Amino acid sequence: MKLVFLGTGTSQGVPVVGCACPVCRSPDPRDKRLRTSAAIVVQGRVWVLDTGPDFRTQLIAARLPTLDAVLFTHAHKDHTAGLDDVRPFNYLQGKRISLYAEGQALAQIRREYAYAFEGPPYPGLPQFSLWEIEPYAPFSLQGVEVKPFLVWHYKLPVLGFRIGGLVYITDASAIPEESWPYLYDAEVLVLNALRKEPHISHFHLEAAVEVVKKARPRQAYFTHISHLLGLHAEVEKELPASVRLAYDGLVVRLSDPS
């Protein structure tokens, strides 16, 4: 199984429009962060986690040959705004793209992309198949077990996913007790770490490190990073050996799900 970080930035991306801070002016390519998204390649299939505003650019950079499904963590715009860009895969593969999300997120996708669901068919419309999923209700995705679980983005419920040895969490500020078992014994834990100062709806760096210490994965990668976290090269020096900052284009290989 392969995890590809398509984007590792927060809702504004990095550099931030109009900002001249050292991070936004950094020449280090690891400090250039598109909005958060990731791809999982497993058994020849490609699944995407969220489709933010930069999705088209990310697909081109990653050269993903196919797209078999999209898993949504939640329906904030920085995680859904690029959904229309799945259309080339409709043409190339001759099929609908399956979307998996909890009910509230699916309802919002129906509203935001009403042209794809309402009215007479029109050539070139994106074609989706919608699948409602719930926290703590595992489901089979093309023969692989996916385990969704709940995290809190302030007061908004967000889905995390456990797929084999991979745990993927973004836009979280709290993990309820019933979700912790999904984090233990992970080969790779992906977790949001917005900035160094505390934030109402995201883990900041210290809080994210504490989650890693409790979950004890083999390796952890932080994502959904803002320019306020600091320069990639400098922040990396502060992290425990088992924790790294993710960056756009990073590829991580894991064991195939059993």
Beta strands, then each sheet from edge to edge (+ up, - down):
strand 1: 2-7
strand 2: 37-42
strand 3: 45-49
strand 4: 69-71
strand 5: 97-101
strand 6: 128-132
strand 7: 139-141
strand 8: 144-153
strand 9: 156-163
strand 10: 166-168
strand 11: 188-192
strand 12: 219-223
strand 13: 243-245
strand 14: 251-253
sheet 1: 6+ 5+ 4+ 3+ 2- 1+ 14-
sheet 2: 7+ 8- 9+ 10- 11- 12- 13-
end
